[in-house]
Amino acid sequence: GSLLQKQGDLQGALDQYTTYLRISEKLAATQPQNADYQLEVAYGHANVGTILEQRGDLEGALAHYQGSVAIKERRLQGKPQRADWNADLARTVNKIGVVLRFLGRYQEAETALGREHELLTNALRTEPNNTKWMVRLSANLNFRGRLAEELGLEDVAHKHFSDAHALMTTLVAGDAK
């Protein structure tokens, strides 16, 4: 699927990812307690969601992203301190926030982006010098700032932009490794 996606064959990629999702769901059904099988279903949903989003089917993409998040949330409940699991979930929650914003569902988008912020902050508590997650957190704050502007919340927007700027200033100064 990913090769077809890179080549611009979105229908071919969608077909491949949908087949992968169906196979993953069948495998997960044979062993519902197998976390690895469940995670493959989550990845299948996220991949299908990405293609649907690229094709402009935002409602379809949203449904698949939500399916992926539901599985990843259950996994995180067992080990909420896992930084990599927090960051992985944050990536898909971000996709939900972006799609909701494009659908004009601003309050729901802010809720999703607030959840992404929480997850990245949790991840950074365990790995405070992870620059990739810091950049993602800064991008989250910038996106939330733009969203707050659209909602007419200038004070909130200013806070998000200021926090993003401070975070990037720290990264550029080399305080984080």
Number of C-alpha atoms within 10 A of each C-alpha: 21 16 10 15 17 10 11 11 14 19 15 17 21 22 15 18 23 18 15 20 21 14 15 20 18 14 16 19 13 10 12 13 10 12 15 13 18 23 17 20 25 25 23 26 27 26 25 26 30 25 25 20 19 13 13 11 14 21 15 16 25 24 16 24 27 20 18 25 23 13 19 24 14 13 18 17 10 9 11 15 14 15 21 18 20 24 23 17 24 28 17 23 25 21 23 27 27 21 20 22 19 12 13 11 13 19 15 14 24 20 16 22 26 19 17 28 23 16 24 25 20 20 24 20 13 13 14 14 14 14 16 10 20 22 15 19 24 22 18 22 25 21 21 25 25 19 21 21 15 12 13 11 13 14 12 17 22 16 16 22 21 16 17 24 16 13 19 19 12 13 16 10 9 10 9 14 8
